Amino acid sequence: MNKVHTLFLALALTTAAPLYGEDTAPATTTTVTTPAAALPVEQTGTITIHITDLKNNIGLLGVSLYNNKKGFPGDHKTACATALKKVTGDKDEVVFHNMPYGTYAISVLHDENSNGKLDTRFLIPIPKEGIGVSNNPKPRRGAPLYNECMFTLDAKQLETTIAMRYY
């Protein structure tokens, strides 16, 4: 099995959980506000995620923001914030407002058929749909690690770009 296959074997196996429930319609907004009422405003910031290299404008984008390694990159239920929106073009954007200063990592799924999960190829769990993570690490054996995808929010505004990959 080559590196690309093994990289996404673990990722595909951890992303089997649906992005949203059967009765929940996906949001069309590109902005997510996470309340941080216990923190002074000067200790929160905005994370803007530029998503590039989308192969088409079909389906949904699921974006998960993690503040620790638990569940990263595929278990969106352990994420501290998530966004789900319709794809609008070959580039897109999601903004998380009012996020406490700290360390984060991001995973993105291009759910082309809008079924709420990462579809994989038959018998070989290689993604049929686009995936991406913060810092765009090179493919390696197993799923990307939180430590190689993490970044620090320590200012009012932070922008990052995630390039989608299709296999």
C-alpha positions in Angstrom: 0.0 0.0 0.0 1.5 3.3 -1.0 1.7 6.4 1.3 -1.4 8.1 0.0 -3.5 5.0 0.5 -2.3 4.5 4.1 -2.5 8.2 4.9 -6.2 8.2 4.2 -7.0 4.7 5.5 -6.9 6.1 9.1 -8.7 9.3 8.1 -11.4 7.5 6.2 -12.0 5.1 9.1 -12.3 8.0 11.6 -14.7 10.0 9.4 -17.5 7.5 9.2 -19.8 9.6 11.5 -22.3 11.7 9.7 -21.6 15.4 9.5 -25.2 16.2 10.4 -28.3 14.3 11.5 -30.8 13.0 9.0 -33.4 15.7 10.0 -30.9 18.5 10.1 -30.6 20.7 7.0 -27.1 22.1 6.3 -26.5 25.7 7.0 -25.9 28.0 4.1 -24.0 30.6 6.2 -20.2 30.9 6.0 -19.9 32.3 9.4 -19.9 30.6 12.8 -20.0 32.4 16.1 -18.9 30.6 19.1 -19.8 32.2 22.4 -16.8 32.9 24.7 -18.8 34.9 27.3 -16.4 34.0 30.1 -13.5 35.6 28.3 -12.8 39.3 27.9 -13.2 40.4 24.3 -9.5 41.2 24.0 -8.8 37.4 24.5 -10.8 36.2 21.5 -10.3 36.5 17.8 -11.6 35.5 14.4 -10.3 32.6 12.3 -10.8 33.0 8.6 -10.3 29.8 6.6 -9.7 30.1 2.8 -10.4 26.8 1.1 -8.9 26.4 -2.3 -8.6 23.7 -5.1 -12.2 22.6 -4.8 -12.8 20.5 -7.9 -16.5 21.6 -8.4 -19.3 23.5 -6.7 -21.4 20.5 -6.0 -22.4 19.5 -2.5 -21.4 20.7 1.0 -18.3 21.8 2.9 -17.9 20.5 6.4 -15.3 22.3 8.4 -14.3 21.2 11.9 -12.1 23.3 14.3 -10.4 21.3 17.1 -8.7 22.7 20.2 -7.0 19.4 21.1 -6.0 16.2 19.4 -9.0 14.2 20.6 -10.9 13.1 17.5 -8.8 15.0 15.0 -9.1 14.9 12.0 -12.2 12.9 11.4 -14.6 13.0 14.5 -16.4 16.3 14.1 -18.4 15.6 17.3 -15.2 16.3 19.3 -14.5 19.6 17.5 -14.9 22.8 19.5 -16.7 24.4 16.5 -18.1 23.2 13.2 -19.5 24.8 10.0 -21.5 23.2 7.2 -22.3 25.1 4.1 -23.0 24.7 0.4 -20.0 24.9 -1.9 -20.0 28.1 -4.0 -17.1 27.7 -6.4 -13.5 26.5 -6.7 -12.6 28.6 -3.7 -14.6 29.1 -0.6 -14.4 30.6 2.9 -15.5 29.9 6.4 -15.1 32.3 9.4 -15.2 31.4 13.1 -15.8 34.4 15.2 -15.2 35.0 19.0 -12.8 32.1 19.4 -10.7 32.1 22.6 -7.0 32.5 22.1 -5.3 29.1 21.9 -4.1 26.3 19.7 -6.3 24.8 17.0 -6.3 22.5 14.0 -8.8 22.3 11.2 -10.2 19.5 9.0 -12.3 20.1 5.9 -14.5 17.6 3.9 -16.0 18.3 0.5 -19.1 16.2 0.8 -19.9 16.2 -2.9 -23.1 14.0 -2.7 -24.3 15.8 0.5 -24.9 12.5 2.4 -23.1 13.8 5.6 -20.1 11.5 5.5 -16.8 10.8 3.8 -17.4 8.3 1.1 -14.6 5.9 0.3 -13.7 3.5 -2.5 -15.1 0.0 -2.4 -12.8 -2.4 -0.5 -9.9 0.1 -0.2 -10.8 3.0 2.2 -9.4 5.8 0.0 -11.6 8.9 -0.1 -13.8 9.5 -3.1 -14.4 13.1 -1.9 -12.0 16.0 -1.2 -10.3 16.4 2.2 -7.9 19.0 3.7 -6.3 20.0 6.9 -4.7 23.1 8.3 -1.0 23.7 7.4 -1.4 21.4 4.4 1.1 18.7 5.6 2.6 16.3 3.1 0.9 13.0 2.9 2.4 10.3 5.1 1.4 7.0 6.6 -1.7 7.3 8.7 -3.9 10.3 9.3 -2.4 13.7 9.8 -1.4 14.4 13.3 -2.8 17.3 15.4 0.7 18.6 16.1 1.6 19.0 12.4 -1.7 20.7 11.7 -2.0 23.0 14.7 -1.6 26.8 14.7 -2.0 29.4 17.4 -4.7 32.1 17.5 -3.1 35.0 19.6 -4.4 38.0 17.7 -7.8 39.5 16.8 -7.6 38.1 13.2 -6.0 35.0 11.8 -6.2 33.8 8.2 -5.2 30.4 6.9 -5.5 28.6 3.6 -6.4 24.9 3.2 -5.8 23.3 -0.2 -8.3 20.4 -0.8 -6.9 17.1 -2.0 -8.8 14.5 -4.1 -7.6 10.9 -4.6 
